[in-house]
């Protein structure tokens, strides 16, 4: 009888091992984690057994430093229910939507993630696919039209909208989440990934809107509240699990002395910086010489030709010395990913699926010389250098190991 129970136990144990965990991916910044993110995470959890978040590190897609460091934001993510947090490397995290999305999807795909859930203003997947495939299949024609509109003074985002409308013969006003969503779809197709796509309609407020609707506010609005020390207002739109990790926020202007030094000291190298256009390097240098205050410097380098996001990315690239060469080298993906934290469920997934990963997961810096190839080590060291620059302004305590949540 005893042998019978032992046999049953072993069969159940084996069956349990054979049950595959379905991972759902999300791409995030959590700058900071707010109630809108909580809803996104809740919907994502319905699609699988656990959620893997690719989170930007200390510098973000709009060319800004994160107001709180990556470990603080990873803690927010885990406390609010994310199962695995991995870092999107800085040479993807600070790029245009296309490179940002490709880097994130590539990591998720290599980690065996089976589906992705992202926010959308239109909530129309077929429409986004139609635009995404147009941008892939008729890229050359579309690019020429976009260039024509930019030449007559139309901003890049508006030029894209107008060119797409012209080619599809229908109105398509693309907003930030839809633009990113299109890039996720393009990346999935380029990588020949079988990842399922789920859209979640953006509720309450738009990406840049300043209003609060039913305890929801945009991250832009929340950062503004934090900057103005409107704590009572922040508490209405941010989970308690996030508030516990709030500290002193930092902003791009806090890096101006370092940025100004790089501009003045490395003028000849500015033309090689990622996203730098001919003539812009001279303008940035002249204004850095002239203005000691960031607000005056920034106001005088801006023109109608550039969006705030584009200009901030250029400045971020100067600060971190992200040049065109490193973008080209990493455009098609990298071979490692840094794990910032995981829950118990996340730990089980990492253990069970490790042999199936097509990317090297790093849970620390120990033995990286044995794990990574020479160029991968150089890229990792570049990321560490960028973190150290962030640490000058925000002296957070770095960690050697991932955060272990519940």
Helices and strands as residue ranges (DSSP letters): H 2-18, E 23-28, H 35-45, E 50-56, H 70-79, E 84-88, H 90-93, H 97-110, E 115-120, H 125-137, H 139-151, H 156-168, H 176-190, E 196-201, H 219-227, H 231-237, H 240-243, G 252-255, H 256-265, G 267-272, H 280-290, H 294-301, H 308-320, H 324-330, E 336-342, H 344-353, G 354-356, E 360-362, H 368-371, H 374-393, E 403-404
